Amino acid sequence: MKFIKMMLSTIGAVTLLAATVFMIKYGSKLSEFDAGALDAYAAMAQKVLQTGDPAKGMILKKKMIIPEGMSKQEAIDNAIEVMDEVASEHGLAVVDHKVMPRKNGVYTQIRSYCSPTIADHFLNYSREYIGLMPCRIGIIEEPNGDIYLYTMNLDMMIHGGTKLSPKLLSLAKEVERAMYGMLEAGAKGEEE
């Protein structure tokens, strides 16, 4: 029993020491971060810890509904049409699309959307945002025949660092509404 108490005390002391060192080293910088930063990092870390897959911590997916009497290709074509309409409503344009040939014959398409105006604002803020552009939605048929839509979770872009200016935050939220709206509407096959 003494050994367990000693181990728990040691773990507690090491944890407290690590937290103190962390706060001394990074505390002032963290105070500049967006209020949602810790939640965004925690949610991503939780997904990665659960799955062991870092991509699952950064991506959202939604199963596509294939209505009765509609072929998969008709449902995909309909989803694309609906997504493009939602994108247009939010000022995003289709800038690229590729149907990817896969050896196993499973359907995969990548559609890219962007607003040059919004992109310009973010590139003036940080050139590294180019790595997040354009926004993409992937359409992938699973081996069992189900079709899913995938897009990046934008929480890190919006909340992962120092607070964005009100203008950048507004633009980022507009992109978020567009991409998540496209994901939802495309999966349902209809605008909300």
C-alpha positions in Angstrom: 0.0 0.0 0.0 2.9 2.4 0.8 4.4 1.7 -2.6 1.1 2.6 -4.4 0.8 5.8 -2.4 4.4 6.7 -3.2 3.9 6.0 -6.9 0.7 8.1 -7.0 2.5 10.9 -5.1 5.4 10.7 -7.6 3.1 10.8 -10.6 1.2 13.8 -9.1 4.4 15.7 -8.4 5.8 15.0 -11.9 2.5 16.1 -13.5 2.4 19.3 -11.4 6.0 20.0 -12.3 5.4 19.4 -16.0 2.3 21.7 -15.9 4.3 24.4 -14.1 7.2 24.2 -16.6 4.7 24.3 -19.5 2.9 27.3 -18.1 6.1 29.2 -17.5 7.4 28.4 -20.9 4.2 28.9 -23.0 1.6 30.5 -20.7 2.0 34.1 -22.0 1.8 32.9 -25.6 -1.3 30.7 -24.9 -3.1 33.8 -23.6 -3.0 35.2 -27.1 -4.7 32.1 -28.6 -8.3 31.9 -29.7 -10.6 30.8 -26.8 -11.5 27.7 -28.8 -7.9 26.6 -29.3 -7.6 24.1 -26.5 -11.0 22.5 -27.3 -9.9 22.2 -31.0 -6.6 20.5 -30.1 -8.3 18.3 -27.5 -11.0 17.1 -29.9 -8.4 16.3 -32.5 -6.1 14.6 -30.0 -9.0 12.5 -28.7 -9.8 11.2 -32.2 -6.2 10.4 -32.9 -5.8 8.6 -29.6 -9.0 6.6 -30.2 -8.1 5.6 -33.8 -4.3 5.9 -34.0 -5.0 7.7 -37.4 -4.1 11.4 -37.5 -6.2 11.9 -40.6 -9.3 11.0 -38.6 -8.5 13.8 -36.2 -8.6 16.4 -39.0 -11.4 15.1 -41.3 -15.2 15.1 -41.1 -17.2 12.6 -43.1 -20.9 12.0 -43.8 -22.6 9.0 -45.4 -24.4 9.8 -48.6 -28.1 8.8 -48.9 -28.9 7.0 -52.1 -32.7 7.4 -52.6 -34.8 4.4 -53.6 -34.8 4.0 -57.4 -31.7 6.1 -58.0 -28.4 4.6 -59.1 -25.2 5.4 -57.3 -24.0 7.5 -60.2 -27.2 9.4 -60.3 -27.0 10.0 -56.5 -23.4 11.2 -56.9 -24.3 13.5 -59.8 -27.1 14.9 -57.7 -24.9 15.4 -54.7 -22.3 17.3 -56.8 -25.0 19.5 -58.2 -26.4 20.3 -54.8 -22.8 20.9 -53.4 -22.0 23.3 -56.2 -25.2 25.2 -55.6 -24.4 25.6 -51.9 -20.8 26.6 -52.7 -22.1 29.3 -55.1 -24.4 30.7 -52.5 -21.4 31.2 -50.2 -19.2 32.7 -53.0 -17.1 29.6 -53.5 -16.4 28.3 -57.0 -15.3 24.9 -58.3 -11.7 25.2 -59.1 -10.9 21.6 -59.8 -12.4 18.1 -59.9 -10.9 14.8 -60.6 -12.3 11.3 -60.7 -9.5 9.2 -59.4 -8.9 5.8 -61.1 -8.4 3.1 -58.4 -7.2 -0.4 -59.1 -10.0 -1.9 -57.1 -12.7 -0.1 -59.1 -14.0 1.9 -56.1 -15.3 5.3 -57.1 -13.2 8.2 -55.8 -13.7 11.9 -56.7 -12.1 15.0 -55.3 -13.8 18.4 -55.8 -12.0 21.6 -54.9 -13.6 24.9 -54.1 -12.2 28.4 -53.4 -13.0 32.0 -53.3 -10.1 34.1 -54.6 -11.1 37.0 -52.4 -11.2 35.0 -49.2 -7.9 33.2 -50.2 -6.2 36.6 -50.7 -7.2 37.8 -47.2 -5.8 34.6 -45.7 -2.6 34.6 -47.7 -1.9 38.2 -46.7 -2.3 37.0 -43.1 -0.1 33.9 -43.5 1.3 32.5 -46.6 1.2 29.0 -45.1 -2.6 29.0 -45.5 -1.8 28.0 -49.1 -1.5 24.4 -47.7 -5.1 24.5 -46.8 -6.3 25.8 -50.2 -8.4 25.1 -52.0 -11.1 23.5 -49.8 -11.9 20.0 -50.9 -14.7 17.5 -50.6 -13.9 13.9 -51.4 -16.5 11.4 -52.6 -15.4 7.9 -51.9 -17.2 4.6 -52.3 -16.4 2.1 -49.6 -15.7 -1.6 -50.4 -19.2 -2.4 -49.1 -20.8 0.0 -51.6 -21.6 2.9 -49.2 -20.6 6.3 -50.4 -19.1 8.9 -48.0 -18.3 12.6 -48.4 -15.2 13.9 -46.7 -13.9 17.3 -45.9 -11.4 19.0 -43.6 -12.4 19.9 -40.1 -11.8 23.6 -40.1 -11.7 24.1 -36.3 -7.9 24.2 -36.4 -7.8 26.8 -39.1 -10.3 29.0 -37.2 -9.4 28.4 -33.6 -6.0 26.6 -33.6 -3.7 29.7 -33.0 -3.8 33.3 -32.1 -7.1 35.1 -32.4 -8.1 36.0 -36.0 -9.1 39.5 -36.7 -12.8 40.1 -36.8 -12.6 40.3 -40.7 -10.6 37.0 -41.0 -12.8 35.3 -38.5 -15.9 36.3 -40.4 -14.4 35.0 -43.7 -13.3 31.8 -42.0 -16.8 31.2 -40.6 -18.3 31.8 -44.1 -16.0 29.1 -45.6 -16.9 26.8 -42.7 -20.6 27.3 -43.2 -20.1 26.7 -46.9 -18.1 23.5 -46.6 -20.2 22.0 -43.8 -23.3 23.0 -45.6 -22.0 21.3 -48.8 -21.2 18.2 -46.8 -24.7 18.0 -45.2 -26.6 18.9 -48.4 -24.5 16.6 -50.6 -25.0 13.7 -48.3 -28.8 14.2 -48.2 -29.0 15.1 -51.9 -30.8 18.3 -51.2 -30.2 21.8 -50.0 -31.3 22.5 -46.4 
